[in-house]
Amino acid sequence: MTDNVQNNILNEYDNSLIILNKLETKVKELLKDLLEPNKANIHTISSRIKSKDSLSKKIERKNKYSYLRDITDIVGCRVITLYSDTVDEVAKIIESEFKIDEKNSIDKRKALEPNRFGYLSLHYVASLCDIRGQLPENTSVADFRFEIQIRSILQHAWAEIEHDLGYKSKNSPPQPIQRRFYRLAGLLETADEEFKNLRNEIEKYKGQVEDSINENNLNNVRIDIESIKEFIQREPLVKQISKTISSRINVRLYENQGVESDIIERLFFSGFSTLEEIKRDLEQYRDQIIDFAVLWISESNRNNFGFITCEVAFIYLCYVKLALIGNVDDIIERLQFFPLNIGTEEQFKKLAARILKTYEEINVPN
């Protein structure tokens, strides 16, 4: 390649930076919109424009380009997924929404040699599809190609570390180190597969819990994060109690889908082991739970209660169950297993006494 050709490409790059920035923004935003339904399994979507220095080195190294448009990765986007099978889901969307340059695209996963260490990505060279390219706002970028890389987060982690170590070729590491690379690559591949399987097992378990709740067959459903999440979503009594508390203390109820792990600990150390036991006691102590929560929160620092969640029903169920023990010493013994931000004997004693006092006040005859 002559210096003149290289200079012409670099000059064209300088003159096209505004268009390239527009293309980068367009493709990144388009990917975000297209992948919105899959966002729970997407870790990041990033983009970049190749620097002039990097471009110059590539032109010199490859010695095959005549024009800026010959270079397919001036603009590059990368989609990092949480799970390996999401890579293929993203690939289907990209294939249907962009014009794919199949000659220059490559699924490097399929090219992985049996003894090759490291992870490789799915690389697409693409351009805007005809319909999008014909839109007035896109005509200036319609002729440019760009690269989209898709890889899982563990594949990405390997690629970043591999790049940092500088061993991108299978023959480049010193021989004593090669075997350790092979072993690490195998571990990461196994981990990638196991995380996917673990996610599938969790989804299967959640489906089983959902069926049990819908069929009111709760006796064999053990308490854990997933079962409590499903219980909050599908058991009307939980929301009824929480909404009543929210209304009476005039604090917004935030119906989030998450569950803090300390709720599970509180329930467990309050004597619960199944959803059937929780539902039974929510029904039995419904009014006492509500009255206890309203009085407790009213006498607390209200700045700590900008909003409440449906977990409030479980928190004050546990307090009512503690109060039913009936004496401070036994309540303290149970409280010591609760995930509380206290630790001294005096603090436990005050909390136990307050639990008993609150329960007594809500049960005073009118």
N, C-alpha and C positions, 0 to 999 in steps of 0.2 A: 504493500500500500504506500502510495506517495504521501509526503507530508501535506500536499495540497488537498488531497481527499480528506485526510484527517482533520485539517483545519476547516474545511467546508462543513463537515459534520458538526464540529464543535461550534462553529458560527451559527449553524442552523439551530443547534441546541439553545444557544443564547437567545436567538430571535423567537424561539417557541416556548419559552419558559412560562409565559402567561397562559398559553393554551394547555401546556402540560400540567400546570397547577389546577386548571379548571377540570382537566380529565381526571386527575387524582381525586379531587373532591367529589366529582360526579360518580366515579366507580365505587369509592368507599361508601358514600351515602346510599347508593343503589344496593350494595351488598347488605348494608344494615337493614334496609327496608325489606329486601327479599328474604333475609334470614330471620326476620322478626319472629315467625312462628317457632323457630328452632333456638331462640336466644338462650333458653335455659341450658342448652348443651354447647353453647358457644362461649369460649373464654375471652377472646379478643378478636377484633378486626382492625388491622393496622395497614398503613400505606406509606409509600415514600416515592420520591423522584430521585433517580440515580444522580449522584453528584457529578459535576463536570470532570473532576479528577478521576473518579471511578470509570466514567464513560471513556475518557481518553485512554486509560489503561486497557479497557476492554477492546477498543477499536484496534489498538496496537497489537494486543495479544491474539485476537481472532483473525485479523487481516483478511476480512471478507466483506466488509460493509462499504456501501457506496453512498447511502443516504441515511438520514436520521431515522426514517420510517422502517429501515431494514432491521433496526435493533428493537427487539420485542419486549424488553424489560425496562425501558426508560421509566415507565410508571409501573410500580409493582404493588400489589395488595396481598395481604396474608391473612388467612382465616385460621385461627387456632381453636380447635374443638376440645371439649373435655374428654370425649370418648372416641375410640378409633373407628367405630362404625358410623359415627356422625360425619366423618370425612366423606363417605360415599353418599350420604343424604345431601350434604352440601354440594357435592359434585353434580348430582342430578339437577339441582336447581340452577347451577351455573350453566350446565349444558343446555338447559331449556330457555334461559334468559339472555344468553350472550351468543355471539357468533364465534365459534371455536375454530382456531387454526390448528387442525388436527396434526398436520405435519410437524409443527413445532411444539405441540403439547406432549407431555410424557407423564405416565404414571410410574414414577421411579420405584414405587413399592414392588411392582412386578418385575423390575429389573434387578432386584436385590439378589446378589449371589448367595448361595448357601453358606459360604464361609465369610461373607462380608459383614463386618461389624457396622453398627450405626443404623440410623433411621433415615429414610428418604421420604420426600413429600410427593403429593400429587400436584403437578405443575400444569396450569392451563395458559396458553397464549390465546388471547381473545380480543374482540373488539365489540363495540356496541351493536346490538342487533339492528336490522334494517329499519324497523319501526321506530326505535329510539333514535337511531342515527339521523333520521329524516326530520326529527323535531327541530324547529328553528334554533332553539337554545343549544342544540348538540351538533350542528353542522360543522363547526370548527374543529371538533374532536373526533368526528365519526371515522376518519381515515387512520387514526392512530391505533396501534395494537398495544396491549398491556399484558402483564403477567399476573395471574392469581395463583397463589400457593395455598394448599390446604394440608394441614397436618394436625395430629392430636397434640395435646399439651406435653405428653411424655416424649413424643417424637421431636417436638420443638426443643424440649430441654436437652435431649441428646445432641441435636444439631448445634445448639448454642455452645455446649461444652466442647463438642468435637471441634468446632470452629476456633474456640479459644485456645485449645491445645495445639491446633495447627495440624491435625492428622486427618485430613479428608480422604486420603487414599488408603486402600487396605494395606499397601506395602510401605507406607511412610513411617509408621512407628518402629522403633527399635524392636527387634524380634522378641526379647523377653517381655515386652509390654503388650504385644499383639494378643496373646492369650487372654490377658486381663480385659482388653477391649471386647473380645468375643463374648466373654462371660457377662460383662456389663450389658452388652447389647441384648443378650438372651434374657437377662433379668428384666430389662425394661420392656421387652416384647411380651414377656409373661405378665408383667404388671399391667401393661396396657390392656391385655386380654382379660385379666382378672377384674380390673376396675369395671370394664364393660359387663362382665358376668355378674358382678356384685350389684351394679345398677339394675340389671334385669331381675335379679332375685328380689331386690327391694320392691320393684314394681309389682312383681308377682305376689309378694307378701301383702302389699297394700291392697291389691285386688281381693285377696282372701279376707282381709279384715273388713273391707267395704261390704263384701257379701254377708259376712257374719252380722255386721251392724244392721244392714238392710233387712235381714231375716230375724233380727232380734235374738240372735244366738250368741250371746256375749260371754257365756260362762267359761269358755276355753280360750278367750282372747286375752293374752297376757298384756300387762301394762308396759309399754315402751314408747319411744318418741313417735314412731309411725302409727301405732294403734291410737294414741291420744290425739294425734293430728286428725285422723279419720273420724274419731269420736266427736271432736269439736265440730267438724264440718257436717256430720250427719245425724247427730243426736240433738233434737230441738231443745231439750231440757237445758243443755249447757248454755245455749244462746239466750233462752228465756231468763234464766237466773242472772246472767251477765248483763243483759239489757235492763233488767229491773234495777240492779245495783247502779248501773250507769245513770239511769233516769233519776233515781232518788238522790244521788249525790251530785247530779248536774255536771257530769264529766263525760266526755266523748268516749264511746266504745269503739275501739279500733279492732275490726274483725280480721286480724292477720292470720296467715296460714301457718306461721311458725310456732314452735313450742320450745321453751327453754328447758334444758336438761335438768335444772334443779326442781322443776315441777314433778318430774318422774321420781326424784329422790324423796321429795316431800310425801307424795302419794304412797310410795313403798314403805317409808318409815311411819306412816300413819296407819299401816295395817292392810293396805289394798294390794291385791295381786292381779285381779282381773277387771275387765270393763263392767262385768255384771255387778260386781261389788260396788263400783263407783256409781253406776246408775241407780242401784238400790238405795244408796245413802243420799244421793242427790235428791231423789224423790222423797225419802223419809225426812230429811232435814232441810228441805228447800227453803222454808220461811226463816228458819234459824240462820242459815247461811247468808241470806239476804240481809236480815237485821244485823247480824254480827258484822258483816262487811261495811254496811252503812255507818254503824256506830264507830267502828275501828277507824275507818278512813276520815270520818268527821272529826275525830279527836286527834288525828295525825297532822303532820305538816302537809297542807294541801298542795304546796308547791311540788311535792313528790308525785302528784297524781294529775298530770296534764291530760292524760288519757288512761284508760284501762283496756285490757284485752280479755278475751274469753277465758283465759287462764285464771281470772279472778274467781271463777266458780270453784276451781280446784283448790286454790290457796285458802279460801275461807272454809271450805269443806274440811280441810286438814286442821284448821284452827278449832273448828267445832268438835272434831273428833278428839283433839287434844284436851279440850275443855271437859269433855265427857269422862276423861280419866279421873278428874275430881280433886286431885291434890297436887300442890306445887312440886314436890320432890319427884313424883312419877312423871309429871309433864317435863321437868328439866331433863330427866334421864332420856326421854324420847327426843326432846329438842336438840340434844347434843349431836344427833345424827342428821339434823336438817342442815341444808346449805345456807347458813345465815352468816351475815357479816358481823358476828359478835363472837366472843370467846371466853370472857371472864365469868366466873361463878355468879357475880353480882348482876351481870347483864342477863344471864339466863334466868335468874331468879325474878328479876323485874318483868321480863317478857312472860314468864309462866304466870306470874301474879296478874298481869294485865289480861292475859287470855281468860283466866278464870273470872276476873271482875267483869269483863265485857260480856261473857256468857251469862253471868248472873243478872246483869242489868237488862239484857234483852228478854229474860225469862221472868222478870218481876211482874206479878199480876197487875192489871190495870185497876 
